[in-house]
Amino acid sequence: MGDFESALRKHDWYYGYSDDQSYWARGVSQARSLNIMHKQSSCPYNMGKLQSWVFDMTLDNFIEDEPGKWYKEPKQKYASHVEEDVLLTKEEHDEISGWFIKNN
């Protein structure tokens, strides 16, 4: 599982925004590898939850500045908001961390 956790942490989750075709292709290849590792590990968490876990996107690190729009604290001038459904509770974050510890 250590390889899967490491690959999740090293993955460029925003490769899809690249204008460089080779950079984008590498990201697609890494994403495919992650999906294979995800399946093989029988990980009970979907990739969206794992991405939120990698970025430590826990509810207590964010504030709802506008209805339905959550911003990481402290709010940066040009920061984009996220929807609440991508945020993890502290308990969810710890549960995912525990799963990786248990399955290493």
N, C-alpha and C positions, 0 to 999 in steps of 0.2 A: 504494500500500500504506500510505502514511502515514495516510490517512483510516481505514483498517481498524484499524491499530494504535491510533490515537487513540480511535476508537470503542470498542475493547476496553477501553482504560484508563479511559475515562469512564463506561462502562456500570455501572449499579447491579446487580450480580450477585445481590443479595438482595431484589430488588423483590417477589418472590413471598411474602415474609413480611409485606408491608404490609397494614394493615387499610383503607387509603385506596384506594377503587376507582380513582380517577383516577391515582394514583401507580402502582398495579398495572398499569393499562391502558397507561400510558406505558412501563413496563418491558417489557411484552409486545411493544409496537410496536418498541422498540429491539432487543429480542432477535431479532425477525423480520428487521429490517434487518441485524443482525450476521450472521445465517445467510445472507442473500443475499450480503453482502460476502464471507463465508467461501467460498461456492461460486464466486463470480466470480473470486476471487483464486487459486483452485486451491491453497489452503493445505493442506499435507499433514498438519497437526495437527488433532485433533478439538477441539471447543469446551471440553471438560473440561481438556485439556492447556493450552489457551490461557488458561483461567481460572486454573489453577495458576501459569502463567507471569506473568500480570498481578500476582498476589499474591506473587510470588517465593517460592513454596512449594517450596523445595529441601530435599532430604533432610538436608543438612548444617546447616540452620537448625532442625531438629526433633530431638526425642529420644523414644525409645520408653520411656515412663514405666511403662506396663503392657503386657502382651502384646497386640500388634495395635493399640495406642492411642498415636498420635504427637501430641506437644504442641510448639508453637513455644517455643523458648528465648528468654528465660527464661520458664518456665511461670508463667502468671498464675493467681491463686486460682480464678477462675470460668471459666477457658478450657475450651473444648470440644476434644475430640480429633479428629483426622482419621485416616483409614485410609491405610496406606502407599501404596496404589495411586493416590492423588491427588497424591502428592509426586513431584517431578521430581528427577533427578540433576542435578548442576551441569552436566554435559555436555549433557543434554537442554535445560536452560534456555538455555545458550549457543547451542545449535543453533537453537532457536526465535528467539532474538535475532538470530542471523546470518541467518536466513531473512528477517526483516523488513528488516534492513539491505540485503541483496542485492536485495530486491524493492521497495525504495522508489524 
